Amino acid sequence: MDTSNGTVLLVGQNLFFLGKIEAVAEPLGFIVQRATTEPIFMDQYTKNSPSLILVDLEGDETVWSPVLGDLAQSAERVNGSELVAKVVAFGPHENVELLERAKNMGCDLVLNKGEFNRDLPKIIEKLRADLL
C-alpha cells in the first residue's frame, strides 16, 4: 500500500483512544500521530498532510475548537468549502450540544464514543480504499 498520504492525526489529550486508533490504523500502513495543542496540530497538519483527522471532543476545548476553526479557514483558502482531510469528531453521547457544535464547525462525521469505537475499523478501511 502506498502510504504517502497515510497519516491519521488525533487531536486530544487523552491517551485512551490513541491505542485503539493505532491498533486499527497501523496494521493497514497508516502512521498515527497525536496533537495536544493547536500549534502542534498546525505543525503536524502542515508537514504531514493527514488523510484523516480525529477530534476527541472530551479533550481541551481551547485546543479542538480553534483547530476546527483553522481547518474551516484552510478549506476556504484551498478549495472552497471541502476539506482535504476527512475530519471525524467523537464525544460523549449525553452531550448532544457538543456533538452538534462539532457538526456545525464543519466535521465530516460526528459520533458518540460508542459509535466511534464500533465504526473506527470501517472508517479506516474506507480511508484505505479511498487512497488506493
C-alpha positions as a Markdown table, in Angstrom:
| # | Residue | x | y | z |
|---|---|---|---|---|
| 1 | Met | 0.0 | 0.0 | 0.0 |
| 2 | Asp | 1.2 | 3.5 | -0.8 |
| 3 | Thr | 1.1 | 5.4 | 2.5 |
| 4 | Ser | 2.4 | 8.7 | 1.2 |
| 5 | Asn | -0.8 | 10.3 | 2.5 |
| 6 | Gly | -1.4 | 7.7 | 5.1 |
| 7 | Thr | -1.3 | 9.8 | 8.3 |
| 8 | Val | -4.1 | 9.8 | 10.9 |
| 9 | Leu | -3.9 | 12.7 | 13.3 |
| 10 | Leu | -5.6 | 12.6 | 16.6 |
| 11 | Val | -6.4 | 15.9 | 18.3 |
| 12 | Gly | -6.8 | 15.3 | 22.0 |
| 13 | Gln | -5.1 | 14.9 | 25.3 |
| 14 | Asn | -6.5 | 11.6 | 26.5 |
| 15 | Leu | -4.3 | 8.6 | 25.6 |
| 16 | Phe | -7.2 | 6.2 | 25.9 |
| 17 | Phe | -8.2 | 6.3 | 22.2 |
| 18 | Leu | -4.7 | 6.5 | 20.9 |
| 19 | Gly | -4.0 | 2.8 | 21.5 |
| 20 | Lys | -7.3 | 1.8 | 19.8 |
| 21 | Ile | -6.6 | 4.0 | 16.8 |
| 22 | Glu | -3.1 | 2.7 | 16.5 |
| 23 | Ala | -4.3 | -0.9 | 16.7 |
| 24 | Val | -6.7 | -0.4 | 13.8 |
| 25 | Ala | -4.7 | 2.0 | 11.6 |
| 26 | Glu | -1.1 | 0.9 | 11.9 |
| 27 | Pro | -1.6 | -2.7 | 10.6 |
| 28 | Leu | -3.0 | -1.1 | 7.4 |
| 29 | Gly | 0.1 | 1.0 | 6.9 |
| 30 | Phe | -1.1 | 4.3 | 8.4 |
| 31 | Ile | 1.1 | 6.5 | 10.7 |
| 32 | Val | -0.8 | 7.7 | 13.7 |
| 33 | Gln | 0.2 | 11.0 | 15.4 |
| 34 | Arg | -1.3 | 13.0 | 18.2 |
| 35 | Ala | -1.6 | 16.7 | 18.7 |
| 36 | Thr | -2.2 | 18.0 | 22.2 |
| 37 | Thr | -2.1 | 21.7 | 21.4 |
| 38 | Glu | -3.1 | 23.9 | 18.4 |
| 39 | Pro | 0.5 | 24.8 | 17.5 |
| 40 | Ile | 1.4 | 21.1 | 17.5 |
| 41 | Phe | -1.6 | 20.3 | 15.3 |
| 42 | Met | -0.8 | 23.1 | 12.8 |
| 43 | Asp | 2.8 | 21.9 | 12.6 |
| 44 | Gln | 1.8 | 18.3 | 12.0 |
| 45 | Tyr | -1.0 | 19.2 | 9.7 |
| 46 | Thr | 1.3 | 21.4 | 7.5 |
| 47 | Lys | 4.2 | 18.9 | 7.5 |
| 48 | Asn | 2.2 | 15.6 | 7.1 |
| 49 | Ser | -1.0 | 16.5 | 5.2 |
| 50 | Pro | -3.0 | 13.9 | 7.1 |
| 51 | Ser | -5.7 | 12.0 | 5.3 |
| 52 | Leu | -7.8 | 11.7 | 8.5 |
| 53 | Ile | -8.2 | 14.0 | 11.5 |
| 54 | Leu | -9.8 | 12.5 | 14.6 |
| 55 | Val | -11.0 | 15.1 | 17.2 |
| 56 | Asp | -11.7 | 14.0 | 20.8 |
| 57 | Leu | -14.4 | 16.4 | 21.9 |
| 58 | Glu | -13.7 | 15.4 | 25.6 |
| 59 | Gly | -10.3 | 17.0 | 25.2 |
| 60 | Asp | -9.4 | 20.6 | 25.9 |
| 61 | Glu | -12.0 | 22.7 | 24.0 |
| 62 | Thr | -9.4 | 25.5 | 23.9 |
| 63 | Val | -7.5 | 23.2 | 21.6 |
| 64 | Trp | -10.0 | 21.4 | 19.4 |
| 65 | Ser | -12.3 | 24.4 | 18.8 |
| 66 | Pro | -9.6 | 26.6 | 17.3 |
| 67 | Val | -8.3 | 23.5 | 15.4 |
| 68 | Leu | -11.7 | 23.1 | 13.7 |
| 69 | Gly | -11.8 | 26.8 | 13.0 |
| 70 | Asp | -8.3 | 26.6 | 11.4 |
| 71 | Leu | -9.4 | 23.7 | 9.3 |
| 72 | Ala | -12.5 | 25.5 | 8.1 |
| 73 | Gln | -10.4 | 28.6 | 7.1 |
| 74 | Ser | -7.8 | 26.4 | 5.4 |
| 75 | Ala | -10.5 | 24.7 | 3.4 |
| 76 | Glu | -11.9 | 28.0 | 2.3 |
| 77 | Arg | -8.4 | 29.0 | 1.1 |
| 78 | Val | -7.6 | 25.7 | -0.5 |
| 79 | Asn | -10.7 | 24.6 | -2.4 |
| 80 | Gly | -13.9 | 26.4 | -1.5 |
| 81 | Ser | -15.7 | 24.5 | 1.2 |
| 82 | Glu | -14.3 | 21.0 | 1.1 |
| 83 | Leu | -11.6 | 19.9 | 3.5 |
| 84 | Val | -8.6 | 17.9 | 2.0 |
| 85 | Ala | -8.6 | 15.6 | 5.1 |
| 86 | Lys | -11.6 | 13.9 | 6.4 |
| 87 | Val | -12.5 | 15.2 | 9.9 |
| 88 | Val | -14.2 | 12.9 | 12.4 |
| 89 | Ala | -15.1 | 14.1 | 15.8 |
| 90 | Phe | -16.3 | 12.0 | 18.7 |
| 91 | Gly | -17.5 | 12.7 | 22.2 |
| 92 | Pro | -19.9 | 11.8 | 25.0 |
| 93 | His | -23.4 | 10.7 | 23.8 |
| 94 | Glu | -25.1 | 12.6 | 26.6 |
| 95 | Asn | -23.7 | 16.0 | 25.4 |
| 96 | Val | -25.8 | 16.5 | 22.3 |
| 97 | Glu | -25.0 | 20.2 | 22.2 |
| 98 | Leu | -21.2 | 19.5 | 22.0 |
| 99 | Leu | -21.8 | 16.9 | 19.2 |
| 100 | Glu | -24.0 | 19.4 | 17.3 |
| 101 | Arg | -21.4 | 22.2 | 17.7 |
| 102 | Ala | -18.7 | 20.0 | 16.2 |
| 103 | Lys | -21.0 | 19.2 | 13.3 |
| 104 | Asn | -21.7 | 22.9 | 12.8 |
| 105 | Met | -18.0 | 23.6 | 12.8 |
| 106 | Gly | -17.6 | 21.5 | 9.6 |
| 107 | Cys | -16.7 | 18.0 | 10.7 |
| 108 | Asp | -17.5 | 15.4 | 8.1 |
| 109 | Leu | -18.7 | 12.9 | 10.7 |
| 110 | Val | -19.6 | 13.4 | 14.4 |
| 111 | Leu | -20.1 | 10.2 | 16.5 |
| 112 | Asn | -20.6 | 9.5 | 20.1 |
| 113 | Lys | -17.8 | 7.5 | 21.8 |
| 114 | Gly | -19.7 | 4.2 | 21.4 |
| 115 | Glu | -20.3 | 4.7 | 17.7 |
| 116 | Phe | -16.7 | 5.8 | 17.3 |
| 117 | Asn | -15.4 | 2.6 | 18.9 |
| 118 | Arg | -17.8 | 0.5 | 16.8 |
| 119 | Asp | -17.2 | 2.3 | 13.5 |
| 120 | Leu | -13.4 | 3.1 | 13.7 |
| 121 | Pro | -12.4 | 0.0 | 11.7 |
| 122 | Lys | -14.9 | 0.9 | 8.9 |
| 123 | Ile | -13.7 | 4.5 | 8.8 |
| 124 | Ile | -10.0 | 3.4 | 8.5 |
| 125 | Glu | -10.9 | 0.7 | 5.9 |
| 126 | Lys | -12.8 | 3.3 | 3.8 |
| 127 | Leu | -9.9 | 5.7 | 4.1 |
| 128 | Arg | -7.5 | 3.0 | 2.9 |
| 129 | Ala | -9.8 | 2.1 | 0.0 |
| 130 | Asp | -10.0 | 5.8 | -1.0 |
| 131 | Leu | -6.2 | 6.1 | -1.0 |
| 132 | Leu | -5.6 | 3.0 | -3.2 |
